[in-house]
Amino acid sequence: MIYKSISWIAVVLWMAFIFYLSAQVAEQSNNLSTGITEIIIEVVEKVVPEKELDIKTVNHFVRKNAHFFTYFMLGILVVNALAASGVKGFKGIAIAFLICVLYAVSDEVHQLYVPGRGCQITDVFIDSGGALAGISLFTVLRRVFTRWRHRDMPSGM
């Protein structure tokens, strides 16, 4: 019971984190991603000094990957919470994916009301792909772990 509650609290907190990031005005959001981009460029230039990177291109890449990663995590958290609630298998996967896609859509609609931000269907697709990847990884690892754990159990248990 406690694991189930903690699992759903983690989902809500992660959704709140996504909402917080989406509520940032365009300048604030861009400053955050540009700061991360500059760190990445510094590291790459130390490793490969002859490589010149365009900050706008790398920043776009960072921003889109942020979408993917945040929904990758959301997918893992939602499918885990559903499993903890007894909703497993294809039904759990489908419901988790639906929750993530609907949240991605609502997130983009939310951005319509944030100064300088907008609604982009491509972001919904990136978010959905991240969620599906997270759900898939969780499902595969859960199956592998379950088979590995049962492999060592004596028969009749």
Contacts in CASP RR format, 6 or more apart in sequence:
PFRMAT RR
TARGET T0000
AUTHOR 0000-0000-0000
METHOD contacts of the structure
MODEL  1
MIYKSISWIAVVLWMAFIFYLSAQVAEQSNNLSTGITEIIIEVVEKVVPE
KELDIKTVNHFVRKNAHFFTYFMLGILVVNALAASGVKGFKGIAIAFLIC
VLYAVSDEVHQLYVPGRGCQITDVFIDSGGALAGISLFTVLRRVFTRWRH
RDMPSGM
3 84 0 8 1.000
4 81 0 8 1.000
4 84 0 8 1.000
4 85 0 8 1.000
7 77 0 8 1.000
7 80 0 8 1.000
7 81 0 8 1.000
7 84 0 8 1.000
7 85 0 8 1.000
8 81 0 8 1.000
8 84 0 8 1.000
8 85 0 8 1.000
10 77 0 8 1.000
10 80 0 8 1.000
10 81 0 8 1.000
11 74 0 8 1.000
11 77 0 8 1.000
11 78 0 8 1.000
11 81 0 8 1.000
14 70 0 8 1.000
14 73 0 8 1.000
14 74 0 8 1.000
14 77 0 8 1.000
15 74 0 8 1.000
15 103 0 8 1.000
17 70 0 8 1.000
18 70 0 8 1.000
18 71 0 8 1.000
18 74 0 8 1.000
18 103 0 8 1.000
18 107 0 8 1.000
19 107 0 8 1.000
19 110 0 8 1.000
21 29 0 8 1.000
21 66 0 8 1.000
21 70 0 8 1.000
22 107 0 8 1.000
22 110 0 8 1.000
22 111 0 8 1.000
22 114 0 8 1.000
22 117 0 8 1.000
23 110 0 8 1.000
23 114 0 8 1.000
24 32 0 8 1.000
24 114 0 8 1.000
25 114 0 8 1.000
25 115 0 8 1.000
25 116 0 8 1.000
25 117 0 8 1.000
26 114 0 8 1.000
26 115 0 8 1.000
26 116 0 8 1.000
26 117 0 8 1.000
27 116 0 8 1.000
29 117 0 8 1.000
30 59 0 8 1.000
33 59 0 8 1.000
33 62 0 8 1.000
33 63 0 8 1.000
33 66 0 8 1.000
34 55 0 8 1.000
34 59 0 8 1.000
36 62 0 8 1.000
37 55 0 8 1.000
37 58 0 8 1.000
37 59 0 8 1.000
37 62 0 8 1.000
38 55 0 8 1.000
40 58 0 8 1.000
40 62 0 8 1.000
41 53 0 8 1.000
41 55 0 8 1.000
41 58 0 8 1.000
44 51 0 8 1.000
44 53 0 8 1.000
45 51 0 8 1.000
45 53 0 8 1.000
64 123 0 8 1.000
64 126 0 8 1.000
67 123 0 8 1.000
67 126 0 8 1.000
67 127 0 8 1.000
67 130 0 8 1.000
68 126 0 8 1.000
68 127 0 8 1.000
68 129 0 8 1.000
68 130 0 8 1.000
68 133 0 8 1.000
69 130 0 8 1.000
70 127 0 8 1.000
71 100 0 8 1.000
71 104 0 8 1.000
71 126 0 8 1.000
71 127 0 8 1.000
71 128 0 8 1.000
71 129 0 8 1.000
71 130 0 8 1.000
71 131 0 8 1.000
72 130 0 8 1.000
72 131 0 8 1.000
72 133 0 8 1.000
72 134 0 8 1.000
72 137 0 8 1.000
73 134 0 8 1.000
74 100 0 8 1.000
74 103 0 8 1.000
74 131 0 8 1.000
75 96 0 8 1.000
75 97 0 8 1.000
75 100 0 8 1.000
75 130 0 8 1.000
75 131 0 8 1.000
75 132 0 8 1.000
75 134 0 8 1.000
75 135 0 8 1.000
75 138 0 8 1.000
76 134 0 8 1.000
76 135 0 8 1.000
76 137 0 8 1.000
76 138 0 8 1.000
78 96 0 8 1.000
78 99 0 8 1.000
78 100 0 8 1.000
78 131 0 8 1.000
78 135 0 8 1.000
79 92 0 8 1.000
79 93 0 8 1.000
79 96 0 8 1.000
79 134 0 8 1.000
79 135 0 8 1.000
79 138 0 8 1.000
79 139 0 8 1.000
80 138 0 8 1.000
82 88 0 8 1.000
82 92 0 8 1.000
82 95 0 8 1.000
82 96 0 8 1.000
83 92 0 8 1.000
83 142 0 8 1.000
87 95 0 8 1.000
89 139 0 8 1.000
93 135 0 8 1.000
93 139 0 8 1.000
96 131 0 8 1.000
96 135 0 8 1.000
97 128 0 8 1.000
97 131 0 8 1.000
97 132 0 8 1.000
97 135 0 8 1.000
100 127 0 8 1.000
100 128 0 8 1.000
100 131 0 8 1.000
100 132 0 8 1.000
100 135 0 8 1.000
101 124 0 8 1.000
101 127 0 8 1.000
101 128 0 8 1.000
101 131 0 8 1.000
104 123 0 8 1.000
104 124 0 8 1.000
104 127 0 8 1.000
104 128 0 8 1.000
104 131 0 8 1.000
105 124 0 8 1.000
107 127 0 8 1.000
108 118 0 8 1.000
108 119 0 8 1.000
108 120 0 8 1.000
108 121 0 8 1.000
108 123 0 8 1.000
108 124 0 8 1.000
109 119 0 8 1.000
111 117 0 8 1.000
111 118 0 8 1.000
111 119 0 8 1.000
112 118 0 8 1.000
112 119 0 8 1.000
END
